[in-house]
Amino acid sequence: MSGCTTHATHLLMANVHPKVVQERLGHSSITTTVDTYSHVMPGIQDEAASRIDAALRTALSQRRKTKG
């Protein structure tokens, strides 16, 4: 594994945004980065679903509080 590959893999596994990884690697497009390294982010869809679920639950809870 090359230094760049290791660096990218560790960044993505640490949940660093792919745009940041793209810029650090010097890829001209984020598509290159995501297509190449998406295999190290297998839980990305689950994480997105959990985050939006939490955000919506918080918003609903706050709305209920303000309506009394």
C-alpha positions as CSV (number, residue, x, y, z in Angstrom):
1,M,0.0,0.0,0.0
2,S,1.5,3.3,-1.0
3,G,1.8,6.3,1.4
4,C,-1.0,8.2,-0.4
5,T,-3.3,5.2,-0.3
6,T,-2.6,4.6,3.4
7,H,-3.1,8.3,4.2
8,A,-6.4,8.4,2.3
9,T,-7.6,5.2,3.9
10,H,-6.9,6.4,7.4
11,L,-8.5,9.7,6.8
12,L,-11.7,8.3,5.4
13,M,-11.9,5.6,8.2
14,A,-11.6,8.5,10.7
15,N,-14.7,10.1,9.0
16,V,-12.8,12.9,7.4
17,H,-14.9,14.4,4.7
18,P,-14.0,13.0,1.2
19,K,-13.6,16.6,-0.2
20,V,-10.8,17.2,2.3
21,V,-9.2,13.9,1.3
22,Q,-9.5,14.8,-2.3
23,E,-7.7,18.1,-1.7
24,R,-5.0,16.5,0.3
25,L,-4.3,13.9,-2.4
26,G,-4.5,16.4,-5.2
27,H,-7.3,14.6,-7.1
28,S,-8.9,16.9,-9.7
29,S,-12.3,15.6,-8.8
30,I,-14.0,14.2,-5.7
31,T,-15.4,11.5,-8.0
32,T,-11.9,10.0,-8.3
33,T,-11.5,10.0,-4.6
34,V,-14.9,8.5,-3.8
35,D,-14.7,5.9,-6.6
36,T,-11.2,4.8,-5.5
37,Y,-11.8,4.7,-1.7
38,S,-15.5,4.2,-1.1
39,H,-14.8,0.6,0.0
40,V,-13.3,1.9,3.2
41,M,-16.5,3.8,4.1
42,P,-19.0,0.8,4.2
43,G,-21.1,2.4,6.9
44,I,-21.5,5.8,5.2
45,Q,-25.2,5.2,4.3
46,D,-26.1,4.0,7.8
47,E,-24.3,7.0,9.3
48,A,-26.2,9.4,7.0
49,A,-29.5,7.7,8.0
50,S,-28.7,7.9,11.7
51,R,-27.7,11.6,11.5
52,I,-30.8,12.7,9.6
53,D,-33.0,10.6,12.0
54,A,-31.4,12.3,15.0
55,A,-31.8,15.8,13.4
56,L,-35.5,15.2,12.6
57,R,-36.2,13.8,16.0
58,T,-34.6,16.9,17.6
59,A,-36.5,19.2,15.4
60,L,-39.8,17.5,16.1
61,S,-39.1,17.6,19.9
62,Q,-38.3,21.3,19.8
63,R,-41.4,22.0,17.8
64,R,-43.6,20.1,20.3
65,K,-42.0,22.2,23.1
66,T,-42.7,25.5,21.4
67,K,-46.3,24.6,20.6
68,G,-46.9,23.8,24.3
